Amino acid sequence: MVEKRWNLLPQPTETSDKEDITNLCHELNISPELATLLWQRGVTNFDEAKTFFRPELEQLHDPFLMKDMDIALQRLEAAIEQKETIIIYGDYDVDGTTAVALVYGFLSKFYDNLHYYNPDRYKEGYGISKLGIDWAKEQGAALIIALDCGIKSIENIAYAKQIGIDFIVCDHHEPGEILPDAIAVLDPKRKDCAYPFKELTGNGVGFKLLTAFCLKRDIPLEELFEFIDLAMVSIASDIVPIVGENRILAHYGLKKLNTNPRVSLKALKEVSGFQGEMSIESVVFTIGPRINAAGRIKHAKAAVQLLLSENYEEAVDFAYEIQNHNTERKTHDSQITAEALEMIRADDWLLTQAKSTVLFKEDWHKGVIGIVASRCIEHYYRPTVIFTKTKEGFAAGSARSVVGFNLYQAIESCSHLLEQFGGHMHAAGMTIPIDQIEPFRKAFDEAVVANISDELLVPQIDIDIELKLEDISDKFYRIMKQMGPFGPKNMQPVYMTRKLSLAATPRILKEKHLKLELLEKESGVTMTALGFNMRDNFYDKLLNTDEFQAVYSLEQNTFRGQTSLQLFLKDLKF
């Protein structure tokens, strides 16, 4: 286990901040600890708290504030009026497949000359492919709506224009200096786009296009909101900030998933074996990987077929097929991760000098190299790129970053060695000639060394507040839970408690986990705590200490009909 540094987030120290805390305590009838959690999330008064705790769909922005939205809608309307064939084209990951299901599923209620298309991860790669455009031409298409891709597909969108196919691009990735020559480019990250919220998913941009479509045609927005659970799954799985519009969409999407889910998501939940109410975190770890597995192992079309299914028995069949893909994905993941870690251990330069990891093996499965990059970071905490050979004789790479380091900029500085690349601060993909991998390895490490601090190479646990066990109550937990949905920029609160000791000998669960009874010395309060994969690092230390500190989150545990609060440990210090 990599040693972690503890980072206590900013606390209210100014007089005005303390006044905000006092007012929140009084107006909301909450403790100073809860008021501090709200203050850290930008909530400083009653009205802001009301908006935060009770997000409303009416708070979503006018879609026509997005650059090119009026042009995009005019072209879509013209295609429908002229009965043109429209292709809904989406990437092969969760964001892309849910976006295709949302846009195709909704538009097909009003127009039937539609097809959808997801590229093959292995034959076509990321973005708009010439193969996909040629297929669209064979269908007689005059318009392609691209979802979660297209912003960097300059050449292929120009090719489409040459053969008489228009594009509406709905993307959320960083644009390059040149925008594609599409009829309309919807991307809130465009420098010339004044849209107020910049962190939509690709699915979210498609959702805004459909919102404009509804407003223009006087279609009740409630009909579009029936698809809001798909928007939520993309927000959860694409790890975007859950603030602003994403928070609203995620809130109502989770509500729908937990009360009246579409049959496809209900089926995925069933085959995953998940019980109870789902959170953003459980969507990330149960629904997201299964949808992703279709494109990683076989073809993303299977995921879209499932997501569009309206028959529960059919959806369950599709879900089990995808479950099998996910099981295969896990096997590849474990095997390749073990090989990658062994390669790091066998390379003296990687072990002792490098501040990045770059690995290549010809036969690694392309569908899991991004996951393997993340797994390597769990063991060797530094920016990581994993390459494998493609059928075309190039190497495809998937990169992941550490918190606070701009991976995209580091890769961009090596772009002279690459055939193509794309991504953002935290994750990226690329293609490179195999004979350029070694030069890239050195150039990438030089870029990392030049721009990363030693501090960023140690994983950080952000701690919201110090908390005493005696301050934890059912009311505290109930109000804290209403601060969700939790995710980036609104993470589930993490607490630190000092002066703890053991009230009983630690129990070892499944040979690697710890179950502790913690005693707070000052108050005498005891609470149960679980520490996953903590036995090796902490069992002996706990037996040989009188006092320690814990960092943890709070969860509810129901066992044999009894519900209680327990701590989920993240780290201990002695």
C-alpha positions as CSV (number, residue, x, y, z in Angstrom):
1,M,0.0,0.0,0.0
2,V,1.4,3.4,-1.0
3,E,1.8,5.8,1.9
4,K,-0.7,8.7,1.7
5,R,-0.5,12.3,2.8
6,W,-3.4,13.8,4.7
7,N,-4.7,17.1,3.4
8,L,-7.2,19.0,5.6
9,L,-9.4,21.1,3.3
10,P,-9.8,24.9,4.0
11,Q,-11.7,25.6,7.2
12,P,-13.6,28.8,8.0
13,T,-11.1,31.1,9.6
14,E,-12.2,34.7,8.5
15,T,-14.7,36.5,10.7
16,S,-17.2,36.6,7.7
17,D,-16.8,32.8,7.2
18,K,-17.5,32.1,10.9
19,E,-20.6,34.3,10.7
20,D,-21.8,32.2,7.7
21,I,-21.3,29.1,9.8
22,T,-23.2,30.6,12.7
23,N,-26.1,31.7,10.5
24,L,-26.3,28.3,8.7
25,C,-26.5,26.6,12.1
26,H,-29.3,28.8,13.2
27,E,-31.3,28.9,10.0
28,L,-31.0,25.2,9.2
29,N,-30.9,23.9,12.8
30,I,-27.7,21.9,12.1
31,S,-24.4,21.4,13.9
32,P,-21.3,23.6,13.2
33,E,-19.7,20.5,11.6
34,L,-22.5,20.1,9.1
35,A,-22.5,23.9,8.4
36,T,-18.8,23.7,7.7
37,L,-19.4,20.9,5.1
38,L,-21.9,23.1,3.4
39,W,-19.6,26.1,3.5
40,Q,-16.9,24.1,1.9
41,R,-19.3,23.4,-1.0
42,G,-20.1,27.0,-1.5
43,V,-23.3,27.1,0.5
44,T,-23.3,30.2,2.8
45,N,-26.9,31.1,3.4
46,F,-30.4,29.7,3.6
47,D,-31.3,30.3,-0.1
48,E,-28.1,28.6,-1.4
49,A,-28.8,25.7,1.0
50,K,-32.4,25.4,-0.4
51,T,-31.0,25.2,-4.0
52,F,-28.3,22.8,-2.9
53,F,-30.6,20.4,-1.1
54,R,-33.5,20.7,-3.5
55,P,-32.2,20.9,-7.0
56,E,-34.9,21.6,-9.6
57,L,-35.0,20.8,-13.3
58,E,-36.1,24.3,-14.0
59,Q,-32.6,25.4,-13.0
60,L,-31.2,23.8,-16.1
61,H,-29.8,26.5,-18.5
62,D,-31.4,27.5,-21.8
63,P,-29.9,25.3,-24.5
64,F,-29.8,28.1,-27.0
65,L,-27.1,29.8,-24.9
66,M,-24.7,27.2,-26.4
67,K,-22.8,28.3,-29.5
68,D,-24.3,26.8,-32.8
69,M,-27.4,25.4,-31.0
70,D,-29.7,27.4,-33.3
71,I,-27.8,26.2,-36.4
72,A,-27.8,22.6,-35.2
73,L,-31.6,22.6,-34.5
74,Q,-32.3,24.2,-38.0
75,R,-30.3,21.4,-39.7
76,L,-32.0,18.7,-37.6
77,E,-35.4,20.2,-38.4
78,A,-34.6,20.4,-42.1
79,A,-33.5,16.7,-42.2
80,I,-36.8,15.6,-40.6
81,E,-38.9,17.8,-42.9
82,Q,-37.0,16.5,-46.0
83,K,-37.2,12.9,-44.7
84,E,-33.4,12.5,-44.8
85,T,-31.6,9.5,-43.3
86,I,-30.0,10.5,-40.0
87,I,-27.2,8.6,-38.3
88,I,-26.7,8.9,-34.5
89,Y,-23.0,8.2,-34.1
90,G,-21.5,7.7,-30.7
91,D,-18.3,6.6,-29.0
92,Y,-17.9,3.1,-27.6
93,D,-17.6,3.9,-23.9
94,V,-20.4,4.5,-21.4
95,D,-20.8,8.2,-22.3
96,G,-21.0,7.5,-26.0
97,T,-23.3,4.5,-25.8
98,T,-25.7,6.1,-23.3
99,A,-25.7,9.2,-25.5
100,V,-26.7,7.2,-28.6
101,A,-29.4,5.4,-26.6
102,L,-30.7,8.7,-25.4
103,V,-30.7,10.6,-28.6
104,Y,-31.8,7.7,-30.9
105,G,-34.3,6.5,-28.3
106,F,-35.9,9.9,-28.0
107,L,-35.9,11.0,-31.6
108,S,-37.3,7.7,-32.8
109,K,-40.5,8.6,-31.0
110,F,-40.9,11.4,-33.6
111,Y,-39.0,10.3,-36.6
112,D,-38.3,6.8,-38.0
113,N,-35.6,7.3,-40.7
114,L,-32.9,6.9,-38.1
115,H,-29.9,4.6,-37.7
116,Y,-27.3,4.4,-34.9
117,Y,-23.6,3.6,-35.2
118,N,-20.8,2.9,-32.7
119,P,-17.2,2.4,-34.1
120,D,-15.3,-0.8,-33.4
121,R,-12.7,0.0,-30.7
122,Y,-10.2,-2.2,-32.5
123,K,-10.9,-1.7,-36.2
124,E,-11.7,2.0,-36.1
125,G,-10.4,3.4,-32.8
126,Y,-11.7,6.5,-31.1
127,G,-13.5,9.4,-32.9
128,I,-15.2,9.6,-36.3
129,S,-13.9,6.9,-38.6
130,K,-13.8,6.9,-42.4
131,L,-15.3,3.4,-42.2
132,G,-18.3,4.8,-40.2
133,I,-18.8,7.6,-42.7
134,D,-18.7,5.2,-45.6
135,W,-21.3,3.0,-43.8
136,A,-23.5,6.1,-43.4
137,K,-23.2,6.8,-47.1
138,E,-24.3,3.3,-47.9
139,Q,-27.4,3.9,-45.8
140,G,-28.1,7.1,-47.9
141,A,-27.4,9.3,-44.9
142,A,-27.4,13.1,-45.3
143,L,-26.8,14.0,-41.7
144,I,-24.7,12.5,-38.8
145,I,-25.1,13.6,-35.2
146,A,-21.8,12.8,-33.5
147,L,-22.0,12.2,-29.7
148,D,-19.0,12.3,-27.3
149,C,-16.6,12.5,-30.2
150,G,-15.9,14.6,-33.3
151,I,-14.2,17.7,-31.9
152,K,-10.8,16.5,-33.2
153,S,-12.0,14.6,-36.3
154,I,-11.0,17.4,-38.7
155,E,-10.0,15.2,-41.7
156,N,-12.8,12.7,-41.6
157,I,-15.5,15.3,-41.1
158,A,-14.1,17.2,-44.1
159,Y,-14.2,13.9,-46.1
160,A,-17.9,13.5,-45.1
161,K,-18.7,16.9,-46.4
162,Q,-17.0,16.1,-49.7
163,I,-19.3,13.1,-50.2
164,G,-22.4,15.0,-49.2
165,I,-22.9,14.2,-45.5
166,D,-23.3,17.0,-42.9
167,F,-22.3,16.7,-39.3
168,I,-23.6,18.0,-36.1
169,V,-20.9,17.5,-33.4
170,C,-22.0,17.1,-29.8
171,D,-18.8,16.8,-27.8
172,H,-17.3,17.8,-24.5
173,H,-13.6,17.2,-25.0
174,E,-11.1,20.0,-25.3
175,P,-11.1,21.4,-28.9
176,G,-7.9,21.9,-30.8
177,E,-6.9,25.2,-32.5
178,I,-9.0,24.2,-35.5
179,L,-12.7,23.1,-35.3
180,P,-14.1,20.5,-37.6
181,D,-15.9,21.8,-40.7
182,A,-19.3,20.7,-39.4
183,I,-22.7,22.3,-39.9
184,A,-22.7,22.9,-36.1
185,V,-20.2,22.2,-33.3
186,L,-21.8,22.0,-29.9
187,D,-19.1,21.9,-27.3
188,P,-19.3,24.1,-24.1
189,K,-15.4,24.0,-24.0
190,R,-15.2,26.0,-27.3
191,K,-13.4,29.3,-26.6
192,D,-16.1,31.2,-28.3
193,C,-19.0,29.4,-26.5
194,A,-20.6,31.4,-23.7
195,Y,-22.6,28.5,-22.3
196,P,-22.6,28.9,-18.5
197,F,-21.7,25.3,-17.6
198,K,-18.6,23.8,-19.1
199,E,-18.6,20.3,-17.6
200,L,-21.4,18.5,-19.4
201,T,-20.7,14.9,-20.7
202,G,-21.1,14.1,-24.4
203,N,-24.4,12.6,-23.4
204,G,-25.2,15.9,-21.7
205,V,-24.5,17.9,-24.8
206,G,-26.9,15.6,-26.7
207,F,-29.4,16.1,-24.0
208,K,-29.2,19.9,-24.5
209,L,-29.8,19.4,-28.3
210,L,-32.9,17.4,-27.5
211,T,-34.0,20.1,-25.0
212,A,-33.8,22.7,-27.8
213,F,-35.7,20.3,-30.0
214,C,-38.5,20.0,-27.4
215,L,-38.7,23.7,-26.9
216,K,-38.9,24.4,-30.6
217,R,-41.6,21.8,-31.2
218,D,-43.6,22.4,-28.0
219,I,-42.9,18.8,-26.8
220,P,-43.4,18.6,-23.0
221,L,-39.9,18.3,-21.4
222,E,-41.3,15.5,-19.2
223,E,-41.0,13.2,-22.3
224,L,-37.3,13.9,-22.5
225,F,-36.8,13.6,-18.7
226,E,-37.9,9.9,-19.1
227,F,-34.3,9.5,-20.4
228,I,-32.7,11.3,-17.5
229,D,-31.4,8.1,-15.9
230,L,-29.2,7.6,-19.0
231,A,-27.8,11.1,-18.6
232,M,-27.0,10.2,-15.0
233,V,-25.1,7.0,-15.9
234,S,-22.9,9.0,-18.3
235,I,-22.2,11.6,-15.6
236,A,-21.3,8.9,-13.0
237,S,-19.1,6.8,-15.4
238,D,-17.3,9.7,-17.1
239,I,-16.1,11.0,-13.7
240,V,-17.1,14.6,-14.5
241,P,-17.7,17.2,-11.7
242,I,-21.1,16.7,-10.1
243,V,-22.0,20.3,-9.7
244,G,-24.2,22.7,-11.6
245,E,-26.3,21.0,-14.3
246,N,-24.5,17.7,-13.7
247,R,-25.7,17.7,-10.1
248,I,-29.3,18.4,-11.2
249,L,-29.3,15.6,-13.9
250,A,-27.6,13.2,-11.6
251,H,-30.0,13.9,-8.7
252,Y,-33.1,13.2,-10.9
253,G,-31.5,10.4,-12.8
254,L,-30.7,8.6,-9.5
255,K,-34.2,9.2,-8.3
256,K,-35.6,7.6,-11.5
257,L,-33.1,4.7,-11.3
258,N,-34.2,3.9,-7.7
259,T,-37.9,4.3,-8.2
260,N,-38.8,3.7,-11.8
261,P,-35.8,2.6,-13.8
262,R,-35.8,1.8,-17.5
263,V,-35.8,-2.0,-18.0
264,S,-32.2,-2.0,-19.3
265,L,-30.8,-0.5,-16.1
266,K,-33.1,-2.6,-14.0
267,A,-31.7,-5.7,-15.8
268,L,-28.1,-4.6,-15.3
269,K,-28.7,-4.0,-11.6
270,E,-30.2,-7.5,-11.3
271,V,-27.4,-9.4,-13.1
272,S,-24.8,-7.4,-11.0
273,G,-26.3,-8.8,-7.8
274,F,-26.6,-5.3,-6.3
275,Q,-29.1,-4.9,-3.6
276,G,-30.8,-1.7,-2.3
277,E,-30.6,1.9,-3.3
278,M,-28.0,2.9,-5.8
279,S,-25.6,5.9,-5.5
280,I,-23.3,7.5,-8.0
281,E,-20.5,5.3,-6.6
282,S,-22.5,2.1,-7.1
283,V,-23.4,3.1,-10.6
284,V,-19.7,3.7,-11.3
285,F,-18.8,0.2,-10.0
286,T,-21.7,-1.9,-11.2
287,I,-23.5,-0.4,-14.2
288,G,-20.7,1.5,-15.8
289,P,-18.2,-1.3,-16.1
290,R,-20.8,-3.7,-17.6
291,I,-21.8,-1.2,-20.3
292,N,-18.2,-0.5,-21.0
293,A,-17.3,-4.2,-21.3
294,A,-19.4,-4.5,-24.5
295,G,-17.1,-2.2,-26.4
296,R,-13.9,-3.5,-24.7
297,I,-14.4,-7.2,-25.4
298,K,-16.7,-7.3,-28.4
299,H,-18.7,-4.4,-29.8
300,A,-20.4,-1.4,-28.2
301,K,-23.5,-2.0,-30.3
302,A,-24.5,-4.7,-27.8
303,A,-24.6,-2.0,-25.0
304,V,-26.9,0.2,-27.1
305,Q,-29.2,-2.7,-28.0
306,L,-29.5,-3.3,-24.3
307,L,-30.1,0.3,-23.3
308,L,-32.8,0.7,-26.0
309,S,-34.6,-2.5,-25.0
310,E,-38.1,-2.0,-23.7
311,N,-38.8,-5.7,-22.9
312,Y,-37.5,-6.8,-19.5
313,E,-36.9,-10.5,-20.5
314,E,-35.0,-9.4,-23.6
315,A,-33.1,-6.8,-21.5
316,V,-32.0,-9.5,-19.0
317,D,-30.7,-11.7,-21.8
318,F,-28.7,-8.7,-23.2
319,A,-27.5,-7.9,-19.6
320,Y,-26.2,-11.5,-19.1
321,E,-24.4,-11.3,-22.4
322,I,-22.7,-8.1,-21.3
323,Q,-22.1,-9.7,-17.9
324,N,-20.1,-12.4,-19.6
325,H,-18.1,-9.7,-21.4
326,N,-17.4,-8.1,-18.1
327,T,-16.2,-11.3,-16.5
328,E,-13.8,-11.8,-19.5
329,R,-12.7,-8.2,-19.1
330,K,-11.8,-8.9,-15.4
331,T,-9.7,-11.9,-16.4
332,H,-7.7,-9.8,-18.9
333,D,-7.5,-7.0,-16.4
334,S,-6.0,-9.2,-13.6
335,Q,-3.6,-11.0,-15.9
336,I,-2.2,-7.9,-17.7
337,T,-2.0,-5.9,-14.4
338,A,0.2,-8.7,-12.9
339,E,2.4,-8.7,-16.0
340,A,2.7,-4.9,-16.0
341,L,3.7,-4.8,-12.3
342,E,6.3,-7.4,-12.9
343,M,7.8,-5.4,-15.8
344,I,8.0,-2.4,-13.5
345,R,9.8,-4.4,-10.8
346,A,12.2,-5.8,-13.3
347,D,13.2,-2.4,-14.7
348,D,15.8,-0.6,-12.5
349,W,15.2,2.8,-14.3
350,L,11.5,2.6,-13.7
351,L,11.9,1.6,-10.1
352,T,14.6,4.1,-9.1
353,Q,14.7,7.1,-11.4
354,A,11.5,7.5,-13.5
355,K,8.6,9.7,-12.4
356,S,6.3,8.1,-14.9
357,T,5.4,4.6,-16.1
358,V,5.4,3.7,-19.9
359,L,5.0,0.0,-20.8
360,F,4.4,-1.9,-24.0
361,K,3.6,-5.5,-24.8
362,E,2.4,-6.7,-28.2
363,D,-0.4,-9.1,-27.0
364,W,-2.0,-7.1,-24.3
365,H,-5.8,-6.7,-24.8
366,K,-6.5,-3.2,-26.0
367,G,-9.9,-3.1,-24.3
368,V,-8.4,-3.1,-20.8
369,I,-5.1,-1.1,-21.0
370,G,-6.8,2.0,-19.6
371,I,-7.9,0.0,-16.5
372,V,-4.4,-1.5,-16.2
373,A,-2.9,2.0,-16.2
374,S,-5.2,2.9,-13.3
375,R,-4.2,-0.4,-11.5
376,C,-0.5,0.4,-11.9
377,I,-1.0,3.9,-10.4
378,E,-2.5,2.2,-7.3
379,H,1.0,0.5,-6.8
380,Y,3.3,3.1,-8.3
381,Y,1.7,6.5,-8.0
382,R,2.7,8.4,-11.1
383,P,1.4,9.3,-14.6
384,T,1.1,6.0,-16.6
385,V,0.8,5.0,-20.2
386,I,0.1,1.4,-21.3
387,F,0.7,0.5,-24.9
388,T,-0.3,-2.6,-27.0
389,K,0.0,-3.5,-30.7
390,T,-2.8,-2.8,-33.1
391,K,-3.7,-4.9,-36.2
392,E,-2.4,-2.1,-38.3
393,G,1.1,-2.5,-36.8
394,F,1.0,0.7,-34.6
395,A,0.8,0.8,-30.8
396,A,-2.3,2.1,-29.1
397,G,-1.8,3.7,-25.8
398,S,-4.1,4.6,-22.9
399,A,-2.9,7.0,-20.2
400,R,-4.0,7.9,-16.7
401,S,-2.8,10.7,-14.5
402,V,-2.4,11.4,-10.8
403,V,-4.4,14.0,-9.0
404,G,-3.4,17.5,-9.9
405,F,-1.1,16.7,-12.8
406,N,-2.1,17.8,-16.4
407,L,-1.6,14.6,-18.4
408,Y,-2.9,16.1,-21.6
409,Q,-0.2,18.8,-21.7
410,A,2.6,16.3,-21.0
411,I,1.4,14.1,-23.9
412,E,0.9,17.2,-26.1
413,S,4.6,18.0,-25.6
414,C,5.4,14.6,-27.1
415,S,3.0,15.0,-30.0
416,H,5.8,15.0,-32.6
417,L,6.3,11.3,-31.8
418,L,2.6,10.4,-32.1
419,E,0.3,9.6,-35.0
420,Q,-2.7,11.0,-33.1
421,F,-3.9,11.6,-29.5
422,G,-6.8,13.0,-27.6
423,G,-8.2,13.3,-24.1
424,H,-8.1,15.7,-21.1
425,M,-6.2,16.4,-17.9
426,H,-6.8,13.1,-16.3
427,A,-7.0,10.5,-19.1
428,A,-5.9,10.3,-22.7
429,G,-5.5,7.9,-25.6
430,M,-3.0,7.8,-28.4
431,T,-1.6,6.0,-31.4
432,I,2.2,5.8,-32.0
433,P,4.6,4.0,-34.4
434,I,6.1,1.1,-32.4
435,D,9.7,2.3,-33.0
436,Q,8.8,5.6,-31.4
437,I,7.7,4.1,-28.0
438,E,11.2,4.3,-26.5
439,P,11.7,7.9,-27.5
440,F,8.2,8.7,-26.2
441,R,9.0,6.9,-22.9
442,K,12.0,9.3,-22.4
443,A,10.3,12.4,-23.7
444,F,7.2,11.8,-21.6
445,D,9.2,11.2,-18.5
446,E,11.1,14.5,-19.1
447,A,7.8,16.3,-19.5
448,V,6.6,14.8,-16.2
449,V,9.8,15.6,-14.4
450,A,9.7,19.2,-15.6
451,N,6.1,19.8,-14.5
452,I,5.3,17.6,-11.5
453,S,6.2,18.3,-7.8
454,D,7.3,15.6,-5.4
455,E,4.2,16.2,-3.5
456,L,2.0,15.2,-6.4
457,L,3.7,11.8,-6.5
458,V,2.3,10.9,-3.1
459,P,-1.4,10.1,-3.1
460,Q,-3.5,12.6,-1.1
461,I,-6.5,12.0,1.0
462,D,-8.6,15.2,1.3
463,I,-10.2,15.5,4.7
464,D,-13.2,17.8,5.0
465,I,-13.3,18.3,8.8
466,E,-12.1,16.9,12.1
467,L,-14.9,15.1,13.8
468,K,-15.4,13.5,17.2
469,L,-17.2,10.2,17.4
470,E,-19.6,11.7,20.0
471,D,-20.8,14.1,17.3
472,I,-21.9,11.3,14.9
473,S,-25.6,10.7,15.1
474,D,-28.4,9.4,12.8
475,K,-29.5,13.1,12.2
476,F,-25.9,14.0,11.3
477,Y,-25.8,11.1,8.7
478,R,-29.3,11.9,7.4
479,I,-28.4,15.5,6.6
480,M,-25.0,14.6,5.2
481,K,-26.5,12.1,2.9
482,Q,-28.8,14.8,1.4
483,M,-25.7,16.6,0.3
484,G,-25.4,14.0,-2.5
485,P,-25.2,12.9,-5.2
486,F,-21.5,12.7,-4.4
487,G,-18.7,12.8,-7.0
488,P,-15.9,15.0,-8.3
489,K,-16.2,18.6,-6.9
490,N,-18.7,17.3,-4.3
491,M,-17.1,14.2,-2.9
492,Q,-18.6,12.2,-0.1
493,P,-17.3,13.9,3.1
494,V,-14.2,12.4,4.7
495,Y,-13.5,12.9,8.4
496,M,-10.5,12.7,10.7
497,T,-10.7,11.7,14.4
498,R,-7.8,11.9,16.8
499,K,-7.1,10.1,20.1
500,L,-8.6,6.7,19.3
501,S,-7.7,3.3,20.7
502,L,-9.0,-0.2,20.4
503,A,-12.0,-1.3,22.4
504,A,-11.4,-5.0,21.4
505,T,-8.9,-7.1,19.5
506,P,-9.1,-6.4,15.7
507,R,-11.0,-9.1,13.7
508,I,-9.6,-10.3,10.4
509,L,-12.2,-10.8,7.6
510,K,-11.5,-12.9,4.5
511,E,-7.8,-12.9,5.4
512,K,-7.2,-9.3,4.3
513,H,-9.8,-6.9,5.8
514,L,-10.1,-5.5,9.3
515,K,-13.1,-5.0,11.5
516,L,-12.3,-2.7,14.5
517,E,-14.2,-1.5,17.5
518,L,-12.8,2.0,18.0
519,L,-12.9,3.8,21.4
520,E,-12.7,7.6,21.6
521,K,-10.7,8.2,24.7
522,E,-12.2,11.6,25.7
523,S,-15.9,10.7,25.3
524,G,-15.8,7.0,25.8
525,V,-17.9,6.5,22.6
526,T,-17.3,3.4,20.6
527,M,-18.0,2.7,16.9
528,T,-17.4,-0.1,14.5
529,A,-15.0,0.5,11.6
530,L,-14.1,-1.5,8.5
531,G,-10.8,-1.3,6.8
532,F,-10.7,-3.0,3.4
533,N,-7.3,-4.6,2.5
534,M,-5.8,-3.2,5.6
535,R,-4.7,-6.3,7.5
536,D,-1.1,-6.5,6.2
537,N,-0.3,-2.8,6.8
538,F,-2.1,-2.1,10.1
539,Y,-2.9,-5.3,12.1
540,D,0.4,-5.5,13.9
541,K,0.7,-1.8,14.4
542,L,-2.8,-1.6,16.0
543,L,-1.8,-4.4,18.5
544,N,1.3,-2.4,19.5
545,T,-0.1,1.1,20.0
546,D,-2.1,2.9,22.6
547,E,-3.4,5.7,20.4
548,F,-3.9,6.5,16.8
549,Q,-5.8,8.7,14.3
550,A,-8.2,7.6,11.6
551,V,-9.5,9.0,8.4
552,Y,-12.8,7.6,7.2
553,S,-16.2,8.1,5.6
554,L,-19.5,7.3,7.1
555,E,-21.9,4.6,5.9
556,Q,-25.0,2.9,7.1
557,N,-24.9,-0.9,7.6
558,T,-28.0,-3.1,7.8
559,F,-27.5,-6.6,9.3
560,R,-30.3,-8.9,10.3
561,G,-32.8,-6.1,10.2
562,Q,-30.7,-3.8,12.4
563,T,-29.3,-0.6,10.9
564,S,-26.3,1.2,12.4
565,L,-23.6,3.7,11.4
566,Q,-20.1,2.5,10.8
567,L,-16.8,4.0,9.7
568,F,-15.2,3.0,6.4
569,L,-11.5,3.5,7.0
570,K,-9.3,5.2,4.4
571,D,-6.1,5.4,6.4
572,L,-4.6,5.3,9.9
573,K,-1.7,7.1,11.5
574,F,0.1,6.2,14.7
